[in-house]
């Protein structure tokens, strides 16, 4: 992936993290960013495992945006009840 593509992905992730942060004041901006990355990866991996052809980051962005709009306010509750995500969020937090 070229520098332009990396920069573009960073912009998309940050924009989605900002949206999630606005929806869920229980999350820090870093936690929102981690959630966005986890949701993005989960969607793309699940589609690939199901044998679907890759349809680009636009589709993934659309789906993650829908998930943020529908579930964003309660994602912190989901993590509390799901050890897999709780562990991932804990590991991805930046070291202070």
N, C-alpha and C positions, 0 to 999 in steps of 0.2 A: 504494500500500500504506500503510495507516494505521500509527500508532506502535505499536499493540498487535501488529500482524502483524510489523513489523520486529523488535520485542523477542522475539516468539515464534521467529522464524527465527534470531535470534542465539542463543537458548537451545538450539535444535536443533543448530545448527552447533557450538556449544561442547561440547555433550554428545557429539556424534559425534567431535569432535576429541579429547576426553578419552579416549574408547574407543580410538581409533586410537593415541594416544600410549601408552596402557597396553599395546597389542599390539606396538608397535614402538619399542623404546628407541633405535633409530638415528635417530629423528626428534625434532626439537624440537617443543614444543607449537605454535609458529607454523607449522612445516612440516606438522604434522598438520592444523591448521586449513585451510591452503592445499589440502592433498590433499582434504579433505572438500568444500571449495567446488568444486574441479575435478571430482571424481567426481559431485557433485550436478548441476552444470551439464552435464557430458558425458551423463549419463543423460537429463536432460530434453530436451536438444537432439537427441540421437539418436532418442528416441521421437517427437518432433515431426517430424523429417525423414522418419521412417518412416510418417507419417500417422496415428499413434495419437492418440486423444483424450486430453487432459490429465485425469489421474485424481487430482490433488491431491498435496500435499506428503507425505501419509502414505505413499503408495506409494513416492515417491522416498526418503524416510527409511528405509523397510523395505529397499529395494534397496541403498542405501549402507551400511546396517548389515550386510547380508549380505556385501557386498564387503569391508568392514573385517574381519569375522570370518574370511572365507576367505583374503583376500590381504593383509591389513594388515601382517602381520609381514614381508612381502617387498616392500612398495611402494617402499622406497628402492632396491632392486635394479632394479626396473622403470624407475624414473626414470633411473638411470645408463645404461641401455641404450636409452632412448627420447628422442631429442633434443627432441621436441615438449614432453614433460612436464618434462624437465630445464630447458628454457628458461623455461617458465611458472613453475616453482617458483623459479627464480633471480629472475625479474622481480617475483614477488609477495612476496618476503622483505621484511620491514620494514627501513627504513634506520635504522642505529644512530648 
